[in-house]
Each structure stands twice: as C-alpha cells, then as structure tokens.
Amino acid sequence: MAKKFIRTGLYCSLAVILVLSLAFAGCGSSGGGNGGAGGGGGDSEQTGQLVVNVYDDETKELIRSKKLNVTLDGNSVMVTTGTHTFTNLSAGEKTLTISVLGYSPYTATVVIEAGKITTHNAYLVKSGTGPSFPLVIPMLQVPVAAGGFPTGTGDSGVKNVNYIYLLGMHEVTYALWKEVYDWATDEARGENRYYFQNAGQKGSDGAETDTDQHPVTMITWQDAIVWCNALTECYNARNGTNLNCVYTYNGEVLRDSRIDNLEAYSNAVAGPTNGFRLPLSVEWELAARWMGSKEDPPDWAIEYPAGSGVYWTPGNYASGATAPYTDVDATSAVAWYSKNSGGATHPVGEKDPNALGLFDMSGNVREYCFEQANPSTAIRYQLGGSWKAPDSDLQIGEKYSGFGTANDVGFRLARTP
C-alpha cells in the first residue's frame, strides 16, 4: 500500500497531461489512423486495447534508438522498442501524447472500442534548427494541484499550484542558447539589441569534442531572465506568434544583463504574460514529484490528498527514482551526479525521465528558479543538484541557492499558456 498523506478539507483536481508543440509547423500526423481490428481485444468484452507504433516521419521506420514517453489519458510509459500496447482500456475517446528528444511533440485523439484492438500509427517530425526553421521548444503541461502536494525532504509541508503551466522537457541546451544568443545580440537589431554579461558555455568545460546538446552553463540568473525575453522575441519572429515578454523594468522589456544594468534587473518585474520564463520553485517541485493516478501504486508513493488516488514522489528521492537518494541504482537511473558523471555534464535526456516525462530534473546541472531564496539577498534558488553534487543534493524536496556563474548551473524553461 502507498503511504497516505492525510490532510482534511483539501481536494485535488488534476488536469490530463498534454504535450504541446509551440510551433505552427512540424506537429506530425497520424499515418494509420485509429483503425480498430476485430477480435478478442482486451480482457473482456467491456474493454479494448490500443497498439501504438511510433515512426520517424522521414524514414518511415520505428523509432527504436530513443526513449519515447508515451502517455494515454495521463498514464505514462517509457518505450524503447518503438511500439507499445495499452490493455484493459475503457471504451471512448482518449488523448494520446508522445514526446522524445529531437522530435516535435505529438498529440492525437484515439477512440477505443470495447472488445477490439485499435492500432494508431504516429509519425513524428524531427525538430529543425537554423533561421529557416520554426523554433520548436519541447514542453509538457503540468497537472493542476489545487488540492496541494507534499513538500520538503520530510514531506511535512504542503503547497498548491492552482493554474496550468508548461515546463521544458529538458534543461536549456547550449545549441538553443547559442542560436537565440546570436540572434539577439546581432547589431542589426538596433535599439532592440540584447546584451549579456556572459556568453554561456557548452556543458561543464566547453570542450570542442562535446555535442551542443549539453546544457548551457556559466551564466547568471540575470543572463537567464534576459535570455528568456530574447527567446520570446526570437520565437515570435521565427514562428509568426505574438507571445509577450515576461521580464520588464519600468514598463520596458529587459534586454541587458550586464553588471552596469544592476538597477534594472534587480528590480525586474515578472508580468502575468505568456512568454518564456524561469519556473518558480513551487512549480519546479510539483513537476519533480508528480506521479499521477495509480491503480497499483508502489508502497513508497505518497497519496495526497488522502483518498484522492493521486500520488507523489517522496521528497528524499531524486525525481523519477524508485528509492531514496542513497540507493545508487535507483538514483543513477535518473540522474548524473558525483558517483556516475565522470566529472562532467552529459547531453540532456540520457537518463530516464520522471513520471511527467521530464528529463534531468535531478542531476546534470542545478536549475535556476525565479524567486529569491532570501528576500534580503540577491541569491536565487538553484534546484535539483548537478553532475558534481553529492547524492543528498538530488533530493527533490531539498532547497539550495546560489549566485553568479558556475559550470554546474543552468536552467529550464517555463511558460504560462
């Protein structure tokens, strides 16, 4: 039995996870539809089955070399064979979402028929880069937790988030950082040109031999929020959208993270807009803990609110792990840290994702959040631990903070749709 986290008077409304592509183009298409084949189907005449085949849209071959996060009405599975069968499904419409690094997110509606096997062929389109391509930012919708969720390493606190938001599937890569940085700092932008205190670094050491899919490091919190504004404007230019920049000072878009602009970024306002931004620490922890509804939850999972059927990862676990942070095998499955990293960052998405489909929420690089850890200082939250951190830093209920640049600190994008 899973642990019951009892607190009366609270109710939890969880939204179904949706994988959202923010670009107009490259959303993939269904190549076999929702065809149902007659036959025995599920375990009884009252249930059906769904066979999902995931193909590369260009090669028309099953995607076997990557970890696919396949979600059906909020129930996620990790697929490495390119195909998966869901069984014992109730009849009716269901939402299928598929996310995998290097491809545009995919979503479709499938219809399950009682006593039948439905086959759905999903064709995923690779994400393009460069000025001739739309910018595709893989993000996942985080379920609403209006009834609250446990917080802290001992799970003794309770917080809630009663609105929908999106969180990046992985940490911002050096490839994306550099692409937007070059666009934003181009002299041709004139008075709308961006300026940064730091140019960013590829991973832990900037080695030429490393792929640009390592997370960006050696940036400050100020660099990160200014870059989020730059991404919003670059995204609009490339995709024809009209998102609004989040961070402003005296009503003007914040475009300068240099030290001589201290007054502006120290008093930056995060407006209630739909552009790209840093997550709040409570948003980060919710996404790191969420497990969703489970018919047969593991005995270590925390049910909260009690009786809700909604489960959360304990605060002394790494995000997505199946045992406390001291369990080397469970922690190493989801995180790069001091015991397995080899003394360096790794390309994003190599470890197993958490239940929501987010990669590297623990380990690889610490991730900046927006708010101050102490209102009287400029120090900001840096959550999740890193490639050179001890296992205790990977606990999702632990709060760490810092300031300045480091080769084990980066960030993850958030957005309010």
Secondary structure, 3 states (H helix, E strand, C coil): CCEECCCCCCCCCCCCCCEECCCCCCCCEECCCCCEECCCCCCCCCEEEEEEEEEECCCCCECCCCCEEEEECCEEEEECCCEEEEEEEECEEEEEEEECCCECCEEEEEEECCCCEEEEEEEECECCCCCCCCCCCCEEEECCEEEEEEECCCCCEEEEECCCEEEECCCCEHHHHHHHHHHHCCHHHHHHCCECCCCCEECCCCCCCCCCCCEEECCCHHHHHHHHHHHHHHHHHHHCCCCCCCEEECCEECCECCHHHHHHHHCCEECCCCCEECCCHHHHHHHHHEEEECCCCCCCCEECCCCCCEEECCCCECCCCCCECCCHHHHHCCCCCCCCCCCCCCCCCCCCCCCCCCCCCCCCCEEEEEEECCCCCCCEEEECCCCCCCHHHHCCCCCCEECCCCCCEEECCEECC
